[in-house]
Amino acid sequence: MTYWGQLGFQDACSPLMEQMIFFHDHAMFAIMMVLMMVMYMATILMTNKFSCFNITESQKIETIWTIAPAIILILLALPSLRLLYLLDETNNPLITIKTMGHQWYWSYEYSDFMDIEFDSYMTPTNELNLGEFRLLETDHHLILPMKTNSRIIVSSADVIHSWTVPSMGVKVDAIPGRLNQLMMYPSRPGLFYGQCSEICGANHSFMPITLEIVNMSIFIKWLNMMNSN
């Protein structure tokens, strides 16, 4: 959950989000080092009083300022490509859930468990309980077990939506006629919030996502209760 005045990322709740934060810190370190070096060199050039009109080229310095940026780009590209492939990894899911975007709510289907399905609408402000968050609470939560590979298949019934949960490090477009998929491995229990991140119409701001992570025993009890209903 984002705090007031927070400038950084939300607390990570999955290994993928942790890796994304590590890469962000790695990239910011490289950017700050380059910025400091450029500012230092600019200051030296502007403040020194020496000049020489006879020098027209320097092979040594041209080689340095060609090779150094290439090395920096390689140091950024390698972890970036590694993270990109990790985000696309969808091997061995224990649970598969189908998510459909509608104007303006989400519907979920647990097709692995006797076709459990339900719609998730935003809770109106006048129905919120004490401690609940305006524009983020839903009447039905998407419930997943923690420390389990869960595959989410995302599509849309009308226009393009985007299923996004920042603390999980997931954001995938819901496109009509197309199935996109992502993998989640929640590392701790709790409630995690997201919203549609694609402008999808007049009520775009009113289709939140509430993800509830529980341990496996509670998840199984919930499945039994849903099947009995």
C-alpha positions, 0 to 999 in steps of 0.5 A, a space after each residue: 500500500 502506498 503511503 502519503 508522500 511516498 516517492 519510492 516503490 511499494 514494499 515488495 511482496 514477490 521475488 519479481 518485485 524484489 528483483 525489479 527494485 534491485 535493478 532500479 537501484 543498480 540503474 540509479 547508481 550507474 546514472 548518478 555516477 555518470 551524472 557526477 562525472 559529467 558535472 565534475 568535468 564540466 566544472 573543471 572545463 569552465 573554471 580552468 584558465 588554460 587553453 591550447 588552439 593547436 590540438 585538433 584531435 586526441 585518439 586516446 580520449 576519443 577511445 575512452 569516451 567511446 568504450 566507457 559508455 559501452 561498458 556502462 550500457 552492457 552493465 545495464 543491459 545484462 541485468 535488464 534482459 535477465 529480469 525481462 526473461 524472469 517476468 515472462 517465466 510461466 513454468 509449473 503453475 499450481 493454480 491458474 486463474 482467468 481474469 476478464 476486464 469489463 466496463 467497469 469491473 473485473 471477473 475471476 474464474 478458478 477453472 481448476 476448482 469446479 468452475 468457481 467464478 465471481 465478479 469484483 466491483 468497487 465498494 461504494 464510498 458510503 458502504 466502506 467500513 472503518 479502516 478500508 480504503 476509498 476507491 481501492 476496496 472491492 466486494 469480492 477479493 481475488 484470493 491466492 495462496 502464498 508461496 505458490 506459483 499462480 498463473 493469471 490469464 488476462 483478457 477483456 470482454 469489451 475494451 483494453 484494460 490493464 490488470 496491475 498490482 504494483 507490490 507484486 510487480 505485475 502489469 499486463 494488458 487485458 485485450 479483447 480476443 487475446 489471452 495474456 498471462 503472468 506468473 505470481 509467487 506471493 511471499 507473504 500474506 496480506 491485502 494488496 491493492 491495484 487498479 486498472 492502468 489503461 484508460 478504458 472509459 468514463 469509470 476507468 478510475 472505479 475498477 480496483 483490484 484487491 488481492 488477498 494472500 492467505 496460507 494454503 490451509 485457509 485457501 483450501 477452506 475458502 475453496 470448499 466453502 465456495 464449492 458448497 455454495 
